[in-house]
Amino acid sequence: MPIMLNLKKELIRISPKNGKHIEYSLNNGQTWYLRFQGYQTGVFYDIVDGGKELLAATENGLFYSLNRGMTWYKRGGIGR
């Protein structure tokens, strides 16, 4: 950790202090701000840019976000 993405004008990362938090920076990592501090996801292990969505591997399964990590939704399992 931290896992970090470069999305146009901002950096997004898993917080190095709390793996359940997602942070963002608008100044190339000089200052970091909290974007998400939910607990339904559990600890984030990895995040990837999936184009129209962010994907995250977490201790509670696969989650996706459509708004740069502000909210996360559990991706359905096989057969859903």
All heavy atoms as an XYZ file, in Angstrom:
651
protein
N       0.835     -1.164      0.000
C       0.000      0.000      0.000
C       0.884      1.233      0.000
O       1.963      1.162      0.534
C      -0.892     -0.025      1.221
C      -2.353     -0.194      0.803
S      -3.530      0.155      2.085
C      -3.574     -1.307      3.020
N       0.459      2.382     -0.456
C      -0.829      2.665     -1.059
C      -0.873      2.322     -2.539
O       0.124      2.420     -3.231
C      -0.987      4.176     -0.881
C       0.406      4.683     -0.923
C       1.246      3.598     -0.296
N      -2.021      1.900     -3.012
C      -2.277      1.700     -4.426
C      -2.835      3.019     -4.953
O      -3.737      3.588     -4.348
C      -3.287      0.548     -4.638
C      -2.812     -0.731     -3.961
C      -3.548      0.320     -6.109
C      -1.501     -1.271     -4.480
N      -2.321      3.500     -6.085
C      -2.697      4.823     -6.563
C      -3.037      4.804     -8.049
O      -2.420      4.080     -8.817
C      -1.532      5.785     -6.327
C      -1.875      7.205     -6.555
S      -0.550      8.394     -6.157
C       0.573      7.544     -5.136
N      -4.031      5.622     -8.428
C      -4.429      5.812     -9.820
C      -4.267      7.272    -10.206
O      -4.494      8.165     -9.389
C      -5.901      5.448    -10.020
C      -6.329      4.017     -9.781
C      -7.839      3.916     -9.903
C      -5.648      3.089    -10.753
N      -3.921      7.518    -11.452
C      -3.860      8.866    -11.988
C      -5.046      9.028    -12.930
O      -5.079      8.440    -14.001
C      -2.542      9.075    -12.735
C      -2.354     10.496    -13.189
O      -3.288     11.285    -13.195
N      -1.148     10.823    -13.570
N      -6.043      9.799    -12.499
C      -7.259     10.015    -13.288
C      -7.368     11.481    -13.690
O      -7.863     12.302    -12.929
C      -8.503      9.602    -12.501
C      -8.599      8.141    -12.096
C      -9.852      7.917    -11.264
C      -8.610      7.248    -13.313
N      -6.853     11.793    -14.853
C      -6.891     13.145    -15.408
C      -6.290     14.156    -14.446
O      -5.094     14.210    -14.283
C      -8.289     13.524    -15.854
C      -8.797     12.656    -16.988
C     -10.132     13.118    -17.495
C     -10.601     12.153    -18.592
N     -11.874     12.529    -19.127
N      -7.121     14.943    -13.766
C      -6.615     16.028    -12.928
C      -6.439     15.647    -11.464
O      -6.140     16.494    -10.629
C      -7.544     17.237    -13.014
C      -7.604     17.836    -14.405
C      -8.501     19.043    -14.432
C      -8.531     19.630    -15.838
N      -9.403     20.801    -15.924
N      -6.613     14.359    -11.129
C      -6.457     13.983     -9.730
C      -5.819     12.613     -9.581
O      -5.869     11.782    -10.482
C      -7.796     14.034     -8.993
C      -8.810     13.013     -9.438
C     -10.136     13.145     -8.698
O     -10.424     14.213     -8.118
O     -10.889     12.187     -8.716
N      -5.210     12.423     -8.426
C      -4.700     11.121     -8.026
C      -5.681     10.533     -7.031
O      -6.245     11.257     -6.210
C      -3.326     11.257     -7.361
C      -2.199     11.810     -8.226
C      -0.948     12.021     -7.375
C      -1.908     10.891     -9.384
N      -5.886      9.232     -7.103
C      -6.757      8.530     -6.163
C      -5.953      7.373     -5.591
O      -5.253      6.677     -6.331
C      -8.028      8.012     -6.857
C      -8.855      9.185     -7.381
C      -8.861      7.162     -5.896
C     -10.074      8.786     -8.180
N      -6.045      7.179     -4.270
C      -5.287      6.095     -3.652
C      -6.039      5.475     -2.483
O      -6.949      6.084     -1.907
C      -3.930      6.592     -3.162
C      -4.006      7.450     -1.909
C      -2.648      7.844     -1.406
N      -2.749      8.620     -0.178
C      -1.722      9.138      0.450
N      -0.488      8.989     -0.021
N      -1.893      9.828      1.565
N      -5.611      4.275     -2.125
C      -6.016      3.663     -0.871
C      -5.166      4.323      0.204
O      -3.941      4.439      0.053
C      -5.760      2.142     -0.897
C      -6.563      1.488     -2.022
C      -6.100      1.527      0.458
C      -6.169      0.048     -2.294
N      -5.794      4.755      1.269
C      -5.060      5.454      2.320
C      -3.980      4.553      2.919
O      -4.261      3.398      3.271
C      -6.011      5.894      3.434
O      -5.279      6.380      4.539
N      -2.763      5.058      3.077
C      -1.715      4.264      3.714
C      -1.921      4.117      5.223
O      -1.340      3.244      5.845
C      -0.434      5.039      3.405
C      -0.872      6.430      3.158
C      -2.267      6.336      2.588
N      -2.797      4.950      5.806
C      -3.049      4.906      7.252
C      -4.257      4.055      7.621
O      -4.332      3.527      8.723
C      -3.228      6.315      7.799
C      -1.969      7.140      7.688
C      -2.176      8.521      8.240
C      -0.883      9.313      8.092
N      -1.030     10.680      8.561
N      -5.228      3.969      6.693
C      -6.442      3.200      6.954
C      -6.914      2.592      5.638
O      -7.414      3.302      4.763
C      -7.532      4.089      7.561
C      -8.756      3.320      7.970
O      -9.078      2.264      7.420
N      -9.472      3.842      8.947
N      -6.764      1.306      5.485
C      -7.093      0.613      4.247
C      -8.563      0.618      3.875
O      -8.922      0.195      2.783
N      -9.429      1.134      4.759
C     -10.853      1.250      4.452
C     -11.198      2.609      3.851
O     -12.346      2.874      3.543
C     -11.684      1.019      5.716
C     -11.570     -0.398      6.247
C     -12.402     -0.591      7.492
C     -12.258     -2.011      8.007
N     -13.067     -2.235      9.205
N     -10.196      3.462      3.694
C     -10.416      4.820      3.193
C      -9.811      5.006      1.810
O      -8.747      4.478      1.506
C      -9.783      5.850      4.131
C     -10.433      5.928      5.461
N     -10.001      6.782      6.448
C     -11.490      5.277      5.994
C     -10.759      6.654      7.518
N     -11.670      5.737      7.267
N     -10.500      5.816      0.987
C      -9.993      6.242     -0.311
C      -9.714      7.745     -0.213
O     -10.544      8.501      0.312
C     -11.023      5.968     -1.444
C     -11.276      4.467     -1.592
C     -10.555      6.583     -2.766
C     -10.088      3.668     -2.081
N      -8.544      8.160     -0.704
C      -8.148      9.557     -0.667
C      -7.896     10.066     -2.087
O      -7.662      9.272     -2.993
C      -6.861      9.730      0.147
C      -7.001      9.283      1.578
C      -5.689      9.303      2.332
O      -4.615      9.129      1.709
O      -5.742      9.482      3.562
N      -7.926     11.387     -2.256
C      -7.623     11.983     -3.558
C      -6.756     13.223     -3.375
O      -6.734     13.846     -2.309
C      -8.906     12.333     -4.322
C      -9.670     13.505     -3.762
C      -9.536     14.771     -4.328
C     -10.523     13.349     -2.677
C     -10.238     15.849     -3.818
C     -11.226     14.420     -2.166
C     -11.076     15.672     -2.731
O     -11.764     16.730     -2.218
N      -6.025     13.558     -4.427
C      -5.167     14.734     -4.438
C      -5.367     15.471     -5.753
O      -5.452     14.856     -6.813
C      -3.697     14.325     -4.301
O      -2.854     15.461     -4.442
N      -5.414     16.792     -5.662
C      -5.546     17.646     -6.842
C      -4.234     18.361     -7.178
O      -4.178     19.146     -8.113
C      -6.661     18.670     -6.636
C      -8.055     18.076     -6.412
C      -9.046     19.159     -6.016
C      -8.522     17.324     -7.646
N      -3.179     18.110     -6.378
C      -1.906     18.791     -6.588
C      -0.731     17.802     -6.623
O       0.278     18.009     -5.963
C      -1.689     19.882     -5.533
C      -1.750     19.343     -4.109
O      -1.745     18.136     -3.884
N      -1.798     20.239     -3.148
N      -0.910     16.750     -7.383
C       0.137     15.741     -7.599
C       0.648     15.094     -6.313
O       1.824     14.776     -6.194
C       1.301     16.329     -8.393
C       0.904     16.674     -9.800
O       0.205     15.903    -10.450
N       1.312     17.833    -10.275
N      -0.229     14.928     -5.332
C       0.117     14.205     -4.119
C       0.701     15.036     -3.005
O       1.078     14.490     -1.972
N       0.744     16.338     -3.152
C       1.253     17.175     -2.068
C       0.286     17.205     -0.896
O       0.700     17.223      0.261
C       1.527     18.585     -2.572
C       2.671     18.652     -3.561
C       2.879     20.072     -4.079
O       2.423     21.043     -3.490
N       3.558     20.181     -5.201
N      -1.017     17.230     -1.199
C      -2.058     17.249     -0.178
C      -3.083     16.184     -0.520
O      -3.491     16.057     -1.672
C      -2.765     18.619     -0.140
O      -1.777     19.653     -0.051
C      -3.719     18.720      1.035
N      -3.506     15.409      0.488
C      -4.488     14.342      0.288
C      -5.741     14.651      1.085
O      -5.669     15.122      2.219
C      -3.920     12.991      0.709
C      -2.842     12.542     -0.230
C      -1.505     12.740     -0.091
C      -3.036     11.852     -1.461
N      -0.844     12.208     -1.167
C      -1.752     11.659     -2.022
C      -4.147     11.386     -2.151
C      -1.569     11.004     -3.236
C      -3.961     10.739     -3.362
C      -2.687     10.552     -3.888
N      -6.908     14.352      0.473
C      -8.213     14.577      1.094
C      -8.990     13.276      1.121
O      -8.903     12.473      0.195
C      -9.006     15.616      0.296
C      -8.283     16.932      0.169
C      -7.570     17.218     -0.985
C      -8.307     17.861      1.195
C      -6.889     18.424     -1.114
C      -7.633     19.067      1.071
C      -6.918     19.338     -0.077
O      -6.246     20.521     -0.200
N      -9.785     13.102      2.164
C     -10.606     11.905      2.303
C     -11.784     11.968      1.339
O     -12.497     12.970      1.279
C     -11.118     11.782      3.737
C     -11.923     10.547      4.070
C     -11.071      9.293      3.904
C     -12.459     10.641      5.484
N     -11.983     10.923      0.567
C     -13.113     10.848     -0.354
C     -14.130      9.811      0.111
O     -15.320      9.980     -0.072
C     -12.637     10.491     -1.755
C     -13.798     10.214     -2.694
C     -13.474     10.366     -4.119
N     -13.276     11.767     -4.451
C     -12.646     12.194     -5.528
N     -12.151     11.335     -6.378
N     -12.518     13.467     -5.779
N     -13.679      8.714      0.688
C     -14.581      7.636      1.075
C     -14.083      7.011      2.366
O     -12.894      6.720      2.507
C     -14.613      6.568     -0.026
C     -15.454      5.369      0.310
C     -16.825      5.414      0.177
C     -14.866      4.210      0.769
C     -17.610      4.307      0.485
C     -15.633      3.100      1.080
C     -17.002      3.157      0.945
N     -14.996      6.811      3.304
C     -14.639      6.151      4.552
C     -15.718      5.168      4.984
O     -16.113      5.102      6.122
C     -14.342      7.157      5.653
C     -15.510      8.036      6.036
C     -15.164      8.951      7.182
O     -14.099      8.871      7.769
N     -16.073      9.831      7.528
N     -16.181      4.407      4.029
C     -17.228      3.440      4.319
C     -16.679      2.162      4.908
O     -15.484      1.897      4.852
N     -17.562      1.383      5.445
C     -17.124      0.149      6.078
C     -17.731     -1.090      5.444
O     -17.327     -2.196      5.748
C     -17.411      0.215      7.582
C     -16.575      1.314      8.200
C     -17.102      2.579      8.403
C     -15.240      1.082      8.504
C     -16.320      3.588      8.926
C     -14.450      2.099      9.031
C     -15.002      3.343      9.239
O     -14.216      4.345      9.738
N     -18.709     -0.909      4.519
C     -19.287     -2.075      3.853
C     -18.266     -2.750      2.946
O     -18.340     -3.946      2.700
C     -20.563     -1.716      3.081
C     -20.359     -1.002      1.764
C     -20.217      0.509      1.897
O     -19.972      1.037      2.968
N     -20.363      1.208      0.794
N     -17.297     -1.991      2.453
C     -16.291     -2.560      1.566
C     -15.257     -3.370      2.324
O     -14.680     -4.304      1.791
C     -15.541     -1.451      0.800
O     -14.928     -0.586      1.749
C     -16.456     -0.685     -0.113
N     -15.003     -3.009      3.559
C     -13.878     -3.585      4.278
C     -12.590     -2.956      3.768
O     -12.606     -1.893      3.136
N     -11.490     -3.611      4.002
C     -10.181     -3.100      3.583
C     -10.035     -3.220      2.066
O     -10.350     -4.261      1.491
C      -9.055     -3.882      4.295
C      -7.686     -3.486      3.754
C      -9.122     -3.657      5.794
N      -9.568     -2.148      1.443
C      -9.263     -2.156      0.014
C      -7.899     -2.806     -0.192
O      -6.938     -2.472      0.493
C      -9.211     -0.722     -0.539
C     -10.546     -0.081     -0.711
C     -11.151      0.585      0.339
C     -11.199     -0.119     -1.928
C     -12.383      1.199      0.187
C     -12.433      0.486     -2.098
C     -13.025      1.147     -1.037
N      -7.815     -3.721     -1.156
C      -6.545     -4.341     -1.523
C      -5.970     -3.750     -2.804
O      -4.758     -3.633     -2.944
C      -6.709     -5.849     -1.707
C      -7.131     -6.579     -0.463
C      -8.182     -7.482     -0.492
C      -6.496     -6.370      0.751
C      -8.574     -8.169      0.640
C      -6.891     -7.035      1.894
C      -7.930     -7.935      1.836
O      -8.321     -8.606      2.962
N      -6.833     -3.410     -3.750
C      -6.383     -2.895     -5.030
C      -7.516     -2.120     -5.684
O      -8.683     -2.438     -5.478
C      -5.964     -4.058     -5.942
C      -5.121     -3.633     -7.132
O      -4.726     -2.454     -7.197
O      -4.870     -4.483     -7.996
N      -7.166     -1.083     -6.431
C      -8.150     -0.356     -7.238
C      -7.611     -0.230     -8.654
O      -6.398     -0.098     -8.848
C      -8.496      1.031     -6.656
C      -7.233      1.880     -6.443
C      -9.303      0.924     -5.392
C      -7.506      3.295     -6.003
N      -8.511     -0.309     -9.619
C      -8.112     -0.191    -11.019
C      -9.111      0.701    -11.751
O     -10.280      0.771    -11.392
C      -8.011     -1.560    -11.737
C      -6.906     -2.401    -11.155
C      -9.320     -2.299    -11.699
N      -8.612      1.352    -12.790
C      -9.443      2.188    -13.642
C     -10.087      1.294    -14.687
O      -9.403      0.746    -15.540
C      -8.581      3.263    -14.299
C      -9.370      4.199    -15.193
O     -10.598      4.033    -15.308
O      -8.744      5.099    -15.770
N     -11.399      1.132    -14.607
C     -12.125      0.300    -15.553
C     -12.797      1.107    -16.654
O     -13.765      0.646    -17.246
N     -12.328      2.321    -16.903
C     -12.942      3.160    -17.928
C     -14.047      4.004    -17.345
O     -13.794      5.046    -16.767
N     -15.279      3.534    -17.425
C     -16.419      4.285    -16.891
C     -16.608      4.077    -15.396
O     -17.444      4.737    -14.781
C     -17.696      3.895    -17.629
C     -17.687      4.299    -19.078
C     -18.981      3.938    -19.757
C     -18.945      4.358    -21.219
N     -20.168      4.036    -21.923
N     -15.852      3.154    -14.823
C     -15.978      2.875    -13.396
C     -14.621      2.529    -12.806
O     -13.702      2.128    -13.509
C     -16.966      1.730    -13.153
C     -16.526      0.408    -13.766
C     -17.580     -0.675    -13.683
O     -18.749     -0.382    -13.387
O     -17.217     -1.831    -13.907
N     -14.513      2.720    -11.486
C     -13.364      2.206    -10.755
C     -13.761      0.855    -10.206
O     -14.906      0.658     -9.780
C     -12.998      3.133     -9.597
C     -12.509      4.529     -9.942
C     -12.193      5.298     -8.669
C     -11.293      4.466    -10.839
N     -12.845     -0.069    -10.200
C     -13.069     -1.386     -9.620
C     -12.137     -1.559     -8.435
O     -10.986     -1.103     -8.486
C     -12.805     -2.482    -10.646
C     -13.703     -2.467    -11.873
C     -13.180     -3.436    -12.917
C     -15.130     -2.810    -11.488
N     -12.622     -2.206     -7.393
C     -11.809     -2.403     -6.203
C     -11.945     -3.829     -5.686
O     -13.061     -4.329     -5.524
C     -12.217     -1.423     -5.112
N     -10.816     -4.442     -5.432
C     -10.780     -5.727     -4.736
C     -10.661     -5.404     -3.254
O      -9.764     -4.655     -2.844
C      -9.598     -6.558     -5.206
N     -11.598     -5.930     -2.465
C     -11.610     -5.640     -1.034
C     -11.767     -6.940     -0.249
O     -12.029     -7.996     -0.830
C     -12.783     -4.708     -0.655
O     -13.992     -5.459     -0.623
C     -12.909     -3.532     -1.616
N     -11.655     -6.828      1.058
C     -11.827     -8.018      1.890
C     -13.264     -8.532      1.855
O     -13.516     -9.676      2.224
C     -11.379     -7.751      3.326
C     -12.268     -6.824      4.109
C     -11.788     -6.635      5.536
O     -11.101     -7.513      6.079
O     -12.106     -5.576      6.102
N     -14.210     -7.710      1.365
C     -15.614     -8.125      1.272
C     -16.061     -8.364     -0.163
O     -17.252     -8.365     -0.445
C     -16.518     -7.091      1.951
C     -16.329     -7.088      3.456
O     -16.000     -8.100      4.048
N     -16.510     -5.938      4.069
N     -15.114     -8.531     -1.081
C     -15.456     -8.842     -2.457
C     -15.103     -7.736     -3.433
O     -14.354     -6.817     -3.115
N     -15.683     -7.825     -4.617
C     -15.431     -6.860     -5.686
C     -16.468     -5.746     -5.636
O     -17.672     -6.017     -5.577
C     -15.484     -7.561     -7.048
C     -15.217     -6.700     -8.266
C     -13.790     -6.165     -8.245
C     -15.462     -7.495     -9.538
N     -15.997     -4.498     -5.652
C     -16.865     -3.327     -5.616
C     -16.559     -2.444     -6.814
O     -15.465     -2.499     -7.370
C     -16.652     -2.530     -4.326
C     -17.298     -3.144     -3.118
C     -16.723     -4.229     -2.483
C     -18.483     -2.631     -2.614
C     -17.311     -4.801     -1.364
C     -19.086     -3.197     -1.497
C     -18.496     -4.285     -0.868
N     -17.542     -1.607     -7.199
C     -17.327     -0.648     -8.278
C     -17.857      0.721     -7.869
O     -18.738      0.843     -7.022
C     -17.981     -1.117     -9.583
C     -19.483     -1.106     -9.578
C     -20.191     -0.032    -10.111
C     -20.206     -2.177     -9.047
C     -21.574     -0.028    -10.106
C     -21.584     -2.177     -9.043
C     -22.264     -1.096     -9.576
O     -23.632     -1.093     -9.562
N     -17.288      1.763     -8.473
C     -17.701      3.138     -8.230
C     -17.864      3.837     -9.564
O     -17.018      3.705    -10.453
C     -16.652      3.874     -7.389
O     -16.991      5.247     -7.275
N     -18.934      4.604     -9.683
C     -19.198      5.374    -10.897
C     -18.878      6.857    -10.716
O     -19.065      7.641    -11.629
C     -20.663      5.205    -11.312
C     -21.083      3.768    -11.623
C     -22.586      3.689    -11.799
C     -20.347      3.242    -12.832
N     -18.400      7.237     -9.524
C     -18.143      8.648     -9.230
C     -16.769      8.864     -8.586
O     -16.655      9.546     -7.583
C     -19.265      9.241     -8.375
C     -19.500      8.457     -7.101
O     -18.696      7.602     -6.714
N     -20.587      8.734     -6.432
N     -15.758      8.264     -9.171
C     -14.359      8.422     -8.766
C     -14.107      8.036     -7.308
O     -13.239      8.590     -6.652
C     -13.886      9.851     -9.051
C     -13.919     10.210    -10.517
C     -13.450     11.615    -10.857
N     -13.550     12.614     -9.808
C     -14.614     13.377     -9.571
N     -15.699     13.240    -10.303
N     -14.597     14.275     -8.624
N     -14.875      7.080     -6.803
C     -14.628      6.545     -5.472
C     -15.396      7.172     -4.338
O     -15.143      6.865     -3.173
N     -16.377      8.020     -4.638
C     -17.177      8.619     -3.565
C     -18.130      7.611     -2.951
O     -18.368      7.624     -1.745
C     -17.946      9.832     -4.086
C     -17.058     11.025     -4.326
S     -17.999     12.496     -4.769
C     -17.634     12.563     -6.514
N     -18.727      6.758     -3.795
C     -19.596      5.685     -3.309
C     -19.196      4.391     -4.007
O     -18.738      4.403     -5.150
C     -21.084      5.984     -3.581
O     -21.259      6.273     -4.963
C     -21.583      7.154     -2.757
N     -19.399      3.287     -3.310
C     -19.013      1.967     -3.823
C     -20.194      1.011     -3.732
O     -20.954      1.054     -2.750
C     -17.830      1.417     -3.022
C     -16.584      2.196     -3.255
C     -16.155      3.279     -2.548
C     -15.625      1.968     -4.287
N     -14.981      3.746     -3.069
C     -14.628      2.959     -4.142
C     -15.505      1.048     -5.308
C     -13.517      3.037     -4.982
C     -14.398      1.122     -6.152
C     -13.428      2.100     -5.981
N     -20.328      0.164     -4.737
C     -21.424     -0.806     -4.818
C     -20.825     -2.198     -5.037
O     -19.910     -2.353     -5.837
C     -22.363     -0.472     -5.991
C     -22.895      0.937     -5.897
C     -22.275      1.967     -6.602
C     -23.995      1.236     -5.094
C     -22.745      3.267     -6.504
C     -24.463      2.537     -5.013
C     -23.843      3.544     -5.706
O     -24.313      4.827     -5.602
N     -21.383     -3.152     -4.342
C     -20.883     -4.533     -4.468
C     -21.256     -5.089     -5.826
O     -22.386     -4.966     -6.270
C     -21.430     -5.417     -3.366
C     -20.765     -6.780     -3.321
C     -21.036     -7.448     -1.989
C     -20.432     -8.824     -1.927
N     -18.996     -8.822     -1.757
N     -20.291     -5.679     -6.502
C     -20.513     -6.322     -7.793
C     -21.094     -7.701     -7.512
O     -20.585     -8.437     -6.673
C     -19.172     -6.426     -8.527
C     -19.163     -7.050     -9.892
C     -19.982     -6.361    -10.976
N     -19.926     -4.928    -11.052
C     -19.355     -4.213    -11.999
N     -18.741     -4.781    -12.986
N     -19.413     -2.911    -11.986
N     -22.168     -8.037     -8.232
C     -22.840     -9.309     -8.029
C     -21.946    -10.497     -8.374
O     -20.996    -10.378     -9.139
N     -22.245    -11.616     -7.781
C     -21.474    -12.828     -8.018
C     -21.871    -13.510     -9.311
O     -22.658    -13.008    -10.099
N     -21.348    -14.674     -9.536
C     -21.636    -15.475    -10.735
C     -23.129    -15.797    -10.763
O     -23.724    -16.145     -9.743
C     -20.796    -16.760    -10.750
C     -19.325    -16.391    -10.845
C     -21.207    -17.678    -11.877
C     -18.385    -17.553    -10.697
N     -23.733    -15.651    -11.939
C     -25.140    -15.972    -12.071
C     -26.081    -14.815    -11.798
O     -27.280    -14.953    -11.861
N     -25.533    -13.645    -11.467
C     -26.378    -12.472    -11.196
C     -26.349    -11.514    -12.324
O     -25.499    -11.382    -13.082
C     -25.908    -11.765     -9.941
C     -26.220    -12.541     -8.708
C     -25.878    -11.701     -7.517
N     -26.372    -12.370     -6.343
C     -26.157    -11.947     -5.143
N     -25.474    -10.855     -4.945
N     -26.618    -12.570     -4.110
